[in-house]
Amino acid sequence: MIVLQTSIAGMTPKHGKVRDIYDFGNSLLLVSSDRISAFDWVLPTGIPDKGKVLTQLSAFWFRQLGVSNHLITTDVAKMPFPQGTDLTIFDGRSMLGKKCKVIPIECVVRGYLSGSGWKEYQKSGSVCGIKLPGGLRESDPLPEPIFTPSTKAETGHDENITFDRMVGIVGREISEELRQKSLDIFRCGSALAIKKGIIIADTKFEFGFSEDQLTLIDEVLTPDSSRFWHVDSYQPGRGQPSFDKQFVRDWLTQSGWDKNSSPPELPDEIVKKTQEKYLEAFRILTDCSL
């Protein structure tokens, strides 16, 4: 079943690119749909099970990481749905979380040289203003993971910023705490993932404050927020196959779509391959199937 949008009688959700968010007063219901976005567009075709993978993999990591987080429950029977709500739509893809004051920064951590970081390194020898050793190849591990924050954009691209600019936005004390917390979580998650056969090349975290407690929120270490590579196929010096929507991006790029008009429907083959990648990442990391 593909779920592109949800509804609860008498409630108006906030629709993000891939999530529907309901305000229950002291808590928020985050529902991960099967919508998929690429090149700043939400595509007309969904990916079956994608929302369930994001929700259940995030819940897995919240349990594993041992840090303060927003998760209350993923059990729909324990959520304050209005009487008569069809819970089958929400089961497996819903997370009830503490309502937090969101910090307007994407906390990006990079452990390998890839993506926009690789492009910048080729031009300047640095990533987000952080100077790196010379002679690194695409997909090489960095000497140490680096923290490269960005602004949170409601629409369009997030903007990479320097740490000093982050300090100007949220203050030095919070910035230093976010940097250290993000690096610690990345190292912990990476160590667990590598034992399962997955390299976490980079990721992004979001944080907020719940009663003055710095709290990890939203999703964590999923194929939508991270770049996952399989240990067995890893080969530095080139781009790596990844467990995300790269099949979708590649097909859209080759389709002739101008990226300015409404995107085309995805072929069944691309949908199936993308679904398989999400499910494979979930299975490898959790040792479970949906």
C-alpha positions as semicolon CSV with decimal commas, in nm:
position;residue;x (nm);y (nm);z (nm)
1;M;0,000;0,000;0,000
2;I;0,140;0,339;-0,101
3;V;0,049;0,617;0,143
4;L;0,097;0,961;-0,011
5;Q;-0,110;1,159;0,236
6;T;-0,294;1,095;0,561
7;S;-0,590;1,256;0,734
8;I;-0,746;1,257;1,079
9;A;-1,101;1,380;1,120
10;G;-1,113;1,727;1,269
11;M;-0,736;1,785;1,244
12;T;-0,534;1,976;0,986
13;P;-0,180;1,841;0,947
14;K;0,128;2,027;0,840
15;H;0,251;1,858;0,522
16;G;0,627;1,844;0,483
17;K;0,799;1,699;0,178
18;V;0,759;1,343;0,304
19;R;0,586;1,375;0,644
20;D;0,246;1,471;0,777
21;I;0,266;1,631;1,123
22;Y;-0,029;1,651;1,364
23;D;-0,032;1,867;1,676
24;F;-0,174;1,681;1,977
25;G;-0,108;1,961;2,225
26;N;0,184;1,842;2,434
27;S;0,307;1,605;2,165
28;L;0,344;1,581;1,788
29;L;0,248;1,292;1,564
30;L;0,500;1,248;1,283
31;V;0,366;1,029;1,003
32;S;0,618;0,924;0,738
33;S;0,435;0,888;0,408
34;D;0,566;0,704;0,103
35;R;0,625;1,033;-0,076
36;I;0,972;1,083;-0,217
37;S;1,143;1,407;-0,311
38;A;1,426;1,482;-0,549
39;F;1,578;1,804;-0,678
40;D;1,351;2,001;-0,441
41;W;1,034;1,847;-0,587
42;V;0,793;1,601;-0,431
43;L;0,743;1,337;-0,698
44;P;0,397;1,219;-0,807
45;T;0,495;0,853;-0,754
46;G;0,545;0,705;-0,408
47;I;0,781;0,429;-0,292
48;P;0,598;0,146;-0,109
49;D;0,712;0,090;0,253
50;K;0,942;0,393;0,250
51;G;0,758;0,564;0,535
52;K;0,767;0,251;0,747
53;V;1,141;0,212;0,692
54;L;1,211;0,571;0,799
55;T;0,996;0,546;1,111
56;Q;1,105;0,203;1,230
57;L;1,474;0,256;1,151
58;S;1,469;0,586;1,341
59;A;1,303;0,412;1,637
60;F;1,575;0,143;1,623
61;W;1,849;0,406;1,640
62;F;1,679;0,605;1,917
63;R;1,690;0,287;2,126
64;Q;2,050;0,205;2,034
65;L;2,214;0,544;2,072
66;G;2,126;0,611;2,435
67;V;2,082;0,989;2,395
68;S;1,793;1,212;2,494
69;N;1,541;1,203;2,210
70;H;1,184;1,303;2,132
71;L;1,037;0,954;2,087
72;I;0,740;0,869;2,309
73;T;0,601;0,566;2,124
74;T;0,554;0,407;1,782
75;D;0,262;0,196;1,905
76;V;-0,050;0,343;1,745
77;A;-0,267;0,184;2,015
78;K;-0,097;0,415;2,268
79;M;-0,143;0,732;2,063
80;P;-0,425;0,982;2,130
81;F;-0,610;0,934;1,803
82;P;-0,972;1,054;1,791
83;Q;-1,221;0,772;1,830
84;G;-1,304;0,605;1,501
85;T;-0,968;0,677;1,332
86;D;-0,857;0,405;1,090
87;L;-0,527;0,307;1,253
88;T;-0,419;0,077;0,969
89;I;-0,307;0,381;0,767
90;F;-0,081;0,498;1,052
91;D;0,047;0,166;1,183
92;G;0,422;0,121;1,137
93;R;0,483;0,468;0,995
94;S;0,387;0,690;1,291
95;M;0,594;0,828;1,573
96;L;0,453;1,019;1,869
97;G;0,717;1,261;1,991
98;K;0,770;1,526;2,255
99;K;0,699;1,877;2,136
100;C;1,033;2,057;2,124
101;K;1,162;2,403;2,042
102;V;1,348;2,325;1,721
103;I;1,700;2,462;1,673
104;P;1,716;2,606;1,317
105;I;2,035;2,424;1,217
106;E;2,098;2,102;1,025
107;C;2,380;1,929;1,210
108;V;2,573;1,759;0,930
109;V;2,859;1,520;1,005
110;R;3,086;1,386;0,730
111;G;3,312;1,087;0,777
112;Y;3,399;1,038;0,409
113;L;3,464;1,272;0,117
114;S;3,157;1,256;-0,105
115;G;2,874;1,456;-0,259
116;S;2,896;1,833;-0,228
117;G;3,194;1,793;0,004
118;W;3,395;1,621;-0,270
119;K;3,301;1,892;-0,522
120;E;3,414;2,168;-0,286
121;Y;3,735;1,984;-0,194
122;Q;3,835;1,960;-0,561
123;K;3,808;2,338;-0,592
124;S;3,946;2,459;-0,260
125;G;4,096;2,170;-0,065
126;S;3,841;2,232;0,208
127;V;3,483;2,140;0,303
128;C;3,261;2,412;0,449
129;G;3,569;2,612;0,540
130;I;3,747;2,319;0,707
131;K;4,089;2,264;0,550
132;L;4,163;1,899;0,467
133;P;4,486;1,718;0,376
134;G;4,586;1,722;0,011
135;G;4,564;1,419;-0,217
136;L;4,234;1,280;-0,097
137;R;4,023;1,087;-0,345
138;E;3,648;1,074;-0,386
139;S;3,495;0,854;-0,114
140;D;3,814;0,850;0,095
141;P;3,766;0,841;0,472
142;L;3,848;1,170;0,641
143;P;4,121;1,173;0,908
144;E;3,844;1,251;1,160
145;P;3,472;1,311;1,109
146;I;3,396;1,680;1,057
147;F;3,095;1,890;1,159
148;T;2,960;2,101;0,873
149;P;2,633;2,271;0,971
150;S;2,374;2,412;0,736
151;T;2,068;2,628;0,767
152;K;1,726;2,463;0,766
153;A;1,527;2,560;0,457
154;E;1,149;2,522;0,446
155;T;1,173;2,511;0,066
156;G;1,467;2,467;-0,169
157;H;1,819;2,374;-0,064
158;D;1,970;2,400;0,282
159;E;2,272;2,632;0,281
160;N;2,609;2,515;0,410
161;I;2,748;2,757;0,668
162;T;3,066;2,793;0,871
163;F;3,076;2,715;1,239
164;D;3,132;3,085;1,311
165;R;2,813;3,173;1,126
166;M;2,628;2,905;1,323
167;V;2,755;3,072;1,642
168;G;2,607;3,397;1,515
169;I;2,268;3,229;1,469
170;V;2,230;3,020;1,786
171;G;2,516;3,125;2,015
172;R;2,852;2,973;2,101
173;E;2,750;2,751;2,391
174;I;2,470;2,579;2,199
175;S;2,686;2,555;1,885
176;E;2,969;2,380;2,068
177;E;2,727;2,144;2,241
178;L;2,557;2,058;1,912
179;R;2,891;1,997;1,740
180;Q;3,015;1,763;2,013
181;K;2,682;1,582;2,045
182;S;2,656;1,533;1,667
183;L;3,010;1,396;1,639
184;D;2,953;1,161;1,934
185;I;2,628;1,025;1,787
186;F;2,788;0,983;1,444
187;R;3,080;0,788;1,586
188;C;2,850;0,567;1,792
189;G;2,614;0,497;1,500
190;S;2,901;0,439;1,258
191;A;3,064;0,187;1,490
192;L;2,739;-0,008;1,519
193;A;2,666;0,009;1,146
194;I;3,011;-0,103;1,030
195;K;2,971;-0,422;1,231
196;K;2,659;-0,494;1,024
197;G;2,837;-0,418;0,696
198;I;2,724;-0,061;0,629
199;I;2,945;0,247;0,611
200;I;2,775;0,571;0,715
201;A;2,955;0,820;0,494
202;D;2,769;1,125;0,621
203;T;2,444;1,218;0,788
204;K;2,245;1,505;0,932
205;F;2,079;1,540;1,270
206;E;1,818;1,777;1,403
207;F;1,788;1,890;1,762
208;G;1,549;2,083;1,978
209;F;1,493;2,170;2,341
210;S;1,243;1,982;2,554
211;E;1,216;2,153;2,895
212;D;1,571;2,293;2,850
213;Q;1,706;1,946;2,765
214;L;1,893;1,921;2,434
215;T;1,696;1,656;2,246
216;L;1,756;1,459;1,926
217;I;1,444;1,489;1,708
218;D;1,290;1,399;1,373
219;E;1,457;1,102;1,201
220;V;1,803;0,962;1,265
221;L;2,049;0,762;1,054
222;T;1,803;0,666;0,780
223;P;1,858;0,637;0,404
224;D;1,685;0,976;0,367
225;S;1,909;1,158;0,615
226;S;2,233;0,966;0,554
227;R;2,461;0,828;0,287
228;F;2,491;0,449;0,340
229;W;2,746;0,239;0,154
230;H;2,790;-0,138;0,164
231;V;3,127;-0,245;0,302
232;D;3,159;-0,522;0,043
233;S;3,129;-0,285;-0,255
234;Y;3,323;0,008;-0,110
235;Q;3,609;0,124;-0,329
236;P;3,761;0,471;-0,278
237;G;3,848;0,679;-0,582
238;R;3,495;0,679;-0,726
239;G;3,133;0,733;-0,631
240;Q;2,972;0,449;-0,434
241;P;2,642;0,263;-0,478
242;S;2,419;0,377;-0,194
243;F;2,106;0,269;-0,009
244;D;1,892;0,568;-0,096
245;K;1,699;0,732;-0,379
246;Q;1,994;0,744;-0,621
247;F;1,800;0,525;-0,867
248;V;1,536;0,797;-0,870
249;R;1,781;1,085;-0,914
250;D;1,965;0,904;-1,195
251;W;1,645;0,822;-1,382
252;L;1,512;1,177;-1,350
253;T;1,844;1,317;-1,476
254;Q;1,839;1,087;-1,780
255;S;1,467;1,133;-1,850
256;G;1,499;1,475;-2,004
257;W;1,299;1,642;-1,727
258;D;1,402;2,009;-1,697
259;K;1,375;2,012;-1,313
260;N;1,170;2,332;-1,336
261;S;0,831;2,192;-1,437
262;S;0,623;1,927;-1,262
263;P;0,820;1,600;-1,246
264;P;0,715;1,288;-1,437
265;E;0,575;0,965;-1,293
266;L;0,841;0,707;-1,205
267;P;0,853;0,378;-1,396
268;D;0,762;0,064;-1,203
269;E;1,119;-0,068;-1,232
270;I;1,268;0,241;-1,064
271;V;1,006;0,229;-0,789
272;K;1,081;-0,138;-0,723
273;K;1,460;-0,092;-0,715
274;T;1,431;0,203;-0,479
275;Q;1,195;0,014;-0,250
276;E;1,436;-0,279;-0,241
277;K;1,726;-0,053;-0,137
278;Y;1,532;0,099;0,153
279;L;1,421;-0,244;0,272
280;E;1,772;-0,386;0,236
281;A;1,923;-0,109;0,450
282;F;1,658;-0,170;0,717
283;R;1,715;-0,546;0,715
284;I;2,095;-0,522;0,736
285;L;2,099;-0,270;1,020
286;T;1,820;-0,415;1,235
287;D;1,844;-0,787;1,149
288;C;1,465;-0,769;1,101
289;S;1,221;-0,741;0,814
290;L;0,922;-0,510;0,800
